[in-house]
Amino acid sequence: MKNNRIVIETVLDEKKYPEDIRWTAENSKNDNNYNSSKAFFLSLFDKESRDTVELDLWTKDMQVIEMDRFVFQTLNSITNMYHRATKNTELANEMQNFVKYFGEKTEILKGNK
């Protein structure tokens, strides 16, 4: 069995607000070099309790339009993951309708009405 380590590190200011979020993963194209991010969302499904543990963090300079785009892309990814895992096309299509609605309301999808 082989392990692969993923490291997420935050740089905090004097008030302990995130200034930067850095991550790296073994065997990635940026091996051992950190990538800078403004936000992350991690969701883990606990094997024993069957509960979801979530961790979300964003830097103090993340703009609302950037958060809109981040949430839009995350919702889209969750929809795709759900469909790949369950093959439930009907519900995945309904989820995709909401993703599209969200994208239009936040103007991420301009002119795609």
Backbone as ProteinMPNN parsed JSONL, in Angstrom:
{"seq_chain_A": "MKNNRIVIETVLDEKKYPEDIRWTAENSKNDNNYNSSKAFFLSLFDKESRDTVELDLWTKDMQVIEMDRFVFQTLNSITNMYHRATKNTELANEMQNFVKYFGEKTEILKGNK", "coords_chain_A": {"N_chain_A": [[0.845, -1.175, 0.0], [0.528, 2.226, -0.8], [1.16, 5.483, 0.379], [0.023, 8.849, 0.018], [0.743, 12.093, 0.588], [-1.034, 15.034, 1.358], [-0.724, 18.405, 1.888], [-1.926, 21.175, 3.617], [-1.553, 24.49, 4.346], [-1.8, 27.415, 6.321], [-1.256, 30.925, 6.244], [-1.214, 33.291, 8.658], [-2.351, 36.542, 9.734], [-1.538, 39.132, 12.179], [-3.89, 39.224, 13.635], [-4.815, 36.732, 13.371], [-6.17, 36.147, 11.019], [-6.622, 34.562, 7.883], [-4.089, 35.096, 5.537], [-2.903, 33.869, 3.423], [-3.319, 30.784, 1.748], [-1.812, 27.787, 1.428], [-0.93, 24.938, -0.479], [0.191, 21.591, -1.126], [0.954, 18.545, -2.803], [2.159, 15.234, -2.725], [3.78, 13.708, -5.484], [2.628, 15.381, -7.364], [2.4, 17.696, -10.144], [3.679, 19.973, -9.327], [5.52, 19.118, -7.467], [6.365, 19.165, -4.134], [6.476, 21.934, -4.118], [4.731, 24.736, -3.019], [1.373, 25.683, -3.756], [-0.414, 28.65, -4.1], [-3.468, 29.772, -2.696], [-6.738, 31.29, -2.438], [-8.931, 30.317, -1.132], [-10.429, 27.397, 0.375], [-12.324, 24.361, 0.482], [-13.127, 21.626, 2.285], [-14.46, 18.463, 2.533], [-15.278, 15.721, 4.388], [-16.325, 12.372, 4.739], [-17.173, 10.648, 7.495], [-16.172, 7.448, 8.397], [-17.0, 5.876, 10.594], [-19.039, 7.323, 12.125], [-20.665, 8.172, 10.108], [-21.154, 10.764, 9.454], [-20.711, 14.009, 8.005], [-17.825, 15.911, 7.921], [-16.81, 19.167, 7.701], [-14.594, 21.632, 6.457], [-13.928, 24.899, 5.909], [-12.297, 27.694, 4.529], [-11.147, 30.973, 3.888], [-9.199, 33.615, 2.464], [-8.58, 36.918, 3.75], [-8.581, 38.793, 1.745], [-10.154, 37.866, -0.276], [-12.456, 38.446, -2.785], [-15.979, 39.167, -3.227], [-16.991, 38.478, -5.785], [-15.094, 36.606, -6.493], [-15.611, 34.651, -4.566], [-18.19, 33.96, -5.364], [-17.603, 32.745, -7.848], [-15.972, 30.639, -6.952], [-17.78, 29.16, -5.354], [-19.697, 28.524, -7.321], [-18.145, 26.911, -9.089], [-17.461, 24.875, -7.302], [-19.986, 23.796, -6.616], [-20.677, 22.825, -9.136], [-18.698, 20.875, -9.464], [-19.385, 19.143, -7.351], [-21.871, 18.291, -8.235], [-21.127, 16.883, -10.581], [-19.482, 14.893, -9.407], [-21.374, 13.57, -7.821], [-23.055, 12.497, -9.8], [-21.259, 10.772, -11.181], [-20.726, 8.965, -9.114], [-23.22, 7.892, -8.371], [-24.808, 7.508, -10.608], [-27.263, 8.645, -10.91], [-28.998, 10.208, -12.943], [-31.28, 11.811, -13.228], [-31.569, 13.273, -10.767], [-29.049, 14.484, -10.724], [-29.258, 16.123, -12.963], [-31.205, 17.912, -12.034], [-29.757, 19.088, -9.98], [-27.787, 20.293, -11.543], [-29.345, 22.161, -12.854], [-29.799, 23.948, -10.748], [-27.17, 24.809, -10.321], [-26.705, 26.152, -12.696], [-28.662, 28.182, -12.42], [-27.612, 29.487, -10.148], [-25.188, 30.377, -11.247], [-26.143, 32.166, -13.177], [-27.504, 34.067, -11.576], [-25.417, 35.138, -10.075], [-23.98, 36.208, -12.046], [-21.881, 34.836, -13.125], [-22.275, 33.209, -15.262], [-22.701, 34.878, -17.825], [-25.056, 36.094, -20.111], [-26.067, 33.573, -20.761], [-28.741, 32.792, -20.641]], "CA_chain_A": [[0.0, 0.0, 0.0], [1.304, 3.459, -0.912], [0.531, 6.683, 0.915], [0.272, 10.093, -0.677], [0.463, 13.156, 1.546], [-1.514, 16.334, 0.913], [-0.472, 19.344, 2.977], [-2.56, 22.485, 3.5], [-0.967, 25.351, 5.374], [-2.329, 28.777, 6.268], [-0.433, 32.022, 6.744], [-2.133, 34.159, 9.391], [-1.852, 37.856, 10.123], [-1.444, 39.307, 13.625], [-5.216, 38.964, 14.225], [-5.07, 35.334, 13.048], [-6.978, 36.016, 9.816], [-5.796, 33.988, 6.807], [-3.542, 35.945, 4.472], [-2.608, 32.989, 2.298], [-3.554, 29.358, 1.947], [-0.867, 27.094, 0.558], [-1.096, 23.477, -0.479], [1.039, 20.785, -1.98], [0.663, 17.109, -2.761], [3.224, 14.391, -3.254], [3.575, 13.194, -6.839], [1.908, 16.312, -8.231], [3.288, 18.355, -11.106], [4.428, 20.969, -8.569], [6.02, 18.305, -6.358], [7.018, 19.827, -3.002], [6.33, 23.381, -4.194], [3.391, 25.103, -2.582], [0.492, 26.458, -4.604], [-1.124, 29.641, -3.303], [-4.914, 29.805, -2.921], [-7.491, 32.237, -1.62], [-9.985, 29.631, -0.385], [-10.59, 25.957, 0.177], [-13.464, 23.697, 1.104], [-12.825, 20.215, 2.432], [-15.594, 17.72, 3.071], [-14.902, 14.332, 4.637], [-17.407, 11.531, 5.249], [-16.6, 9.81, 8.545], [-16.474, 6.034, 8.221], [-17.684, 5.339, 11.771], [-20.266, 8.041, 12.496], [-21.417, 8.448, 8.888], [-21.415, 12.199, 9.403], [-19.789, 14.765, 7.176], [-17.044, 16.941, 8.586], [-16.449, 20.157, 6.693], [-13.669, 22.687, 6.834], [-13.828, 25.905, 4.86], [-11.454, 28.812, 4.925], [-10.812, 31.864, 2.789], [-8.338, 34.715, 2.871], [-9.277, 38.179, 4.011], [-8.653, 39.606, 0.531], [-10.999, 37.23, -1.292], [-13.567, 39.313, -3.152], [-17.275, 38.498, -3.36], [-17.078, 37.871, -7.118], [-14.254, 35.408, -6.456], [-16.351, 33.649, -3.79], [-19.26, 33.494, -6.246], [-17.006, 31.819, -8.819], [-15.52, 29.471, -6.194], [-18.967, 28.371, -4.988], [-20.246, 28.009, -8.57], [-17.318, 25.803, -9.554], [-17.571, 23.795, -6.316], [-21.297, 23.162, -6.821], [-20.588, 22.083, -10.387], [-17.882, 19.689, -9.183], [-20.176, 18.241, -6.507], [-22.88, 17.702, -9.115], [-20.449, 15.884, -11.421], [-19.067, 13.791, -8.544], [-22.578, 12.839, -7.447], [-23.505, 11.713, -10.953], [-20.297, 9.682, -11.407], [-20.798, 7.988, -8.024], [-24.542, 7.275, -8.206], [-25.465, 7.338, -11.916], [-28.617, 9.184, -10.793], [-29.028, 11.29, -13.93], [-32.413, 12.709, -12.973], [-31.234, 14.193, -9.684], [-27.885, 15.262, -11.148], [-29.766, 17.172, -13.861], [-31.849, 18.917, -11.18], [-28.668, 19.804, -9.33], [-27.156, 21.121, -12.569], [-30.243, 23.307, -13.062], [-29.516, 24.923, -9.695], [-25.842, 25.364, -10.585], [-26.913, 27.136, -13.77], [-29.382, 29.297, -11.8], [-26.643, 30.183, -9.312], [-24.265, 31.051, -12.152], [-26.825, 33.305, -13.792], [-27.8, 35.067, -10.543], [-24.156, 35.765, -9.663], [-23.415, 36.701, -13.306], [-20.747, 34.017, -13.566], [-22.707, 32.827, -16.609], [-23.295, 36.07, -18.455], [-25.642, 35.891, -21.43], [-26.43, 32.173, -21.012], [-30.096, 32.586, -20.116]], "C_chain_A": [[0.896, 1.246, 0.0], [0.503, 4.622, -0.345], [0.906, 7.874, 0.056], [-0.169, 11.223, 0.236], [0.014, 14.427, 0.829], [-1.369, 17.272, 2.107], [-1.162, 20.665, 2.653], [-2.044, 23.318, 4.668], [-1.549, 26.744, 5.212], [-1.307, 29.754, 6.847], [-1.399, 33.02, 7.367], [-1.503, 35.515, 9.684], [-1.833, 37.948, 11.655], [-2.774, 39.077, 14.35], [-5.686, 37.539, 13.958], [-6.098, 35.145, 11.926], [-6.092, 35.453, 8.706], [-5.374, 35.031, 5.774], [-3.258, 35.132, 3.223], [-2.916, 31.563, 2.715], [-2.66, 28.666, 0.935], [-1.111, 25.599, 0.64], [-0.089, 22.836, -1.415], [0.63, 19.328, -1.819], [1.845, 16.359, -3.337], [2.815, 13.886, -4.631], [2.725, 14.105, -7.716], [2.911, 16.986, -9.162], [4.138, 19.436, -10.44], [5.051, 20.329, -7.336], [6.845, 19.122, -5.358], [7.074, 21.348, -3.112], [4.9, 23.72, -3.823], [2.666, 25.929, -3.637], [-0.278, 27.409, -3.698], [-2.598, 29.667, -3.692], [-5.543, 30.879, -2.044], [-8.565, 31.553, -0.782], [-9.873, 28.136, -0.588], [-11.791, 25.469, 0.952], [-13.151, 22.211, 1.106], [-14.009, 19.549, 3.107], [-15.193, 16.256, 3.189], [-16.084, 13.575, 5.23], [-16.795, 10.536, 6.23], [-17.104, 8.369, 8.431], [-17.316, 5.475, 9.37], [-19.041, 6.008, 12.016], [-21.203, 8.286, 11.321], [-21.903, 9.894, 8.812], [-20.376, 12.858, 8.505], [-19.128, 15.843, 8.023], [-16.574, 17.894, 7.495], [-15.504, 21.191, 7.281], [-13.579, 23.649, 5.664], [-13.071, 27.104, 5.403], [-11.194, 29.666, 3.697], [-10.005, 33.033, 3.335], [-9.142, 35.999, 2.998], [-9.389, 39.058, 2.763], [-9.476, 38.961, -0.581], [-12.223, 38.109, -1.539], [-14.847, 38.502, -3.326], [-17.396, 37.822, -4.715], [-16.214, 36.619, -7.204], [-14.942, 34.293, -5.667], [-17.507, 33.096, -4.613], [-18.732, 32.445, -7.224], [-16.566, 30.53, -8.135], [-16.702, 28.561, -5.843], [-19.6, 27.765, -6.238], [-19.457, 26.788, -9.046], [-17.376, 24.608, -8.603], [-18.898, 23.058, -6.465], [-21.293, 22.315, -8.093], [-19.789, 20.787, -10.187], [-18.649, 18.668, -8.342], [-21.242, 17.545, -7.343], [-22.271, 16.614, -9.985], [-20.022, 14.664, -10.613], [-20.277, 12.922, -8.173], [-23.044, 11.949, -8.594], [-22.569, 10.54, -11.234], [-20.457, 8.578, -10.362], [-22.122, 7.228, -7.995], [-25.218, 6.894, -9.515], [-26.917, 7.819, -11.898], [-28.714, 10.428, -11.674], [-30.137, 12.291, -13.638], [-32.067, 13.734, -11.89], [-30.023, 15.052, -10.041], [-28.302, 16.389, -12.095], [-30.446, 18.284, -13.067], [-30.798, 19.753, -10.458], [-28.002, 20.751, -10.314], [-28.02, 22.331, -12.9], [-30.003, 24.377, -12.0], [-28.162, 25.58, -9.918], [-25.948, 26.445, -11.664], [-27.616, 28.382, -13.229], [-28.428, 30.142, -10.957], [-25.672, 30.992, -10.181], [-24.877, 32.266, -12.819], [-27.063, 34.419, -12.778], [-26.542, 35.804, -10.098], [-23.41, 36.35, -10.856], [-22.098, 36.018, -13.671], [-21.019, 33.561, -14.991], [-23.426, 34.014, -17.23], [-23.827, 35.699, -19.833], [-26.011, 34.445, -21.744], [-27.838, 31.869, -20.501], [-30.952, 31.814, -21.057]], "O_chain_A": [[1.896, 1.302, 0.715], [-0.702, 4.722, -0.574], [1.973, 7.903, -0.558], [-1.338, 11.296, 0.613], [0.604, 14.839, -0.169], [-1.836, 16.968, 3.204], [-1.007, 21.207, 1.559], [-2.096, 22.896, 5.824], [-1.767, 27.203, 4.09], [-0.598, 29.447, 7.805], [-2.293, 33.535, 6.694], [-0.289, 35.628, 9.86], [-2.082, 36.958, 12.342], [-2.785, 38.771, 15.542], [-6.819, 37.181, 14.28], [-6.801, 34.137, 11.875], [-4.925, 35.831, 8.603], [-6.204, 35.75, 5.218], [-3.358, 35.636, 2.104], [-2.789, 31.193, 3.882], [-2.742, 28.927, -0.265], [-1.454, 25.067, 1.696], [0.407, 23.454, -2.357], [0.034, 18.943, -0.813], [2.456, 16.792, -4.314], [1.633, 13.666, -4.896], [2.158, 13.65, -8.709], [4.123, 16.858, -8.984], [5.208, 19.775, -10.945], [5.099, 20.948, -6.273], [7.882, 19.691, -5.701], [7.68, 21.991, -2.254], [3.964, 23.057, -4.27], [3.265, 26.76, -4.318], [-0.745, 27.004, -2.633], [-2.937, 29.592, -4.874], [-4.964, 31.315, -1.049], [-9.061, 32.139, 0.18], [-9.308, 27.662, -1.573], [-12.216, 26.073, 1.937], [-12.936, 21.611, 0.052], [-14.5, 20.022, 4.132], [-14.811, 15.628, 2.201], [-16.765, 14.08, 6.123], [-15.995, 9.683, 5.843], [-18.308, 8.118, 8.376], [-18.239, 4.692, 9.143], [-20.066, 5.332, 12.103], [-22.385, 8.573, 11.507], [-22.922, 10.197, 8.191], [-19.295, 12.314, 8.283], [-19.793, 16.585, 8.745], [-16.008, 17.469, 6.488], [-15.609, 21.568, 8.449], [-13.2, 23.262, 4.558], [-13.192, 27.47, 6.572], [-11.039, 29.144, 2.593], [-10.113, 33.392, 4.508], [-10.227, 36.142, 2.434], [-10.21, 39.975, 2.729], [-9.492, 39.459, -1.707], [-12.936, 38.468, -0.603], [-14.798, 37.291, -3.545], [-17.864, 36.686, -4.786], [-16.562, 35.673, -7.912], [-14.87, 33.125, -6.049], [-17.78, 31.896, -4.57], [-19.339, 31.389, -7.403], [-16.764, 29.443, -8.678], [-16.631, 27.344, -6.015], [-20.0, 26.601, -6.216], [-20.04, 25.753, -9.367], [-17.343, 23.459, -9.044], [-18.929, 21.828, -6.444], [-21.845, 21.216, -8.115], [-20.175, 19.732, -10.69], [-18.568, 17.466, -8.594], [-21.487, 16.35, -7.177], [-22.845, 15.532, -10.113], [-20.178, 13.531, -11.068], [-20.204, 11.693, -8.208], [-23.387, 10.786, -8.385], [-23.034, 9.431, -11.498], [-20.338, 7.395, -10.682], [-22.151, 6.051, -7.636], [-26.108, 6.044, -9.527], [-27.709, 7.447, -12.764], [-28.536, 11.553, -11.207], [-29.94, 13.497, -13.789], [-32.258, 14.934, -12.088], [-29.982, 16.231, -9.691], [-27.753, 17.488, -12.03], [-30.287, 19.463, -13.386], [-30.931, 20.971, -10.339], [-27.686, 21.888, -9.964], [-27.497, 23.407, -13.194], [-30.001, 25.57, -12.305], [-28.023, 26.787, -9.722], [-25.349, 27.514, -11.549], [-27.219, 29.505, -13.54], [-28.437, 31.369, -11.045], [-25.375, 32.148, -9.881], [-24.208, 33.282, -13.006], [-26.847, 35.591, -13.086], [-26.61, 36.99, -9.775], [-22.332, 36.923, -10.697], [-21.3, 36.56, -14.436], [-20.116, 33.529, -15.827], [-24.65, 34.114, -17.149], [-23.13, 35.066, -20.626], [-26.248, 34.125, -22.909], [-28.081, 30.781, -19.979], [-32.119, 31.558, -20.76]]}, "name": "protein", "num_of_chains": 1, "seq": "MKNNRIVIETVLDEKKYPEDIRWTAENSKNDNNYNSSKAFFLSLFDKESRDTVELDLWTKDMQVIEMDRFVFQTLNSITNMYHRATKNTELANEMQNFVKYFGEKTEILKGNK"}
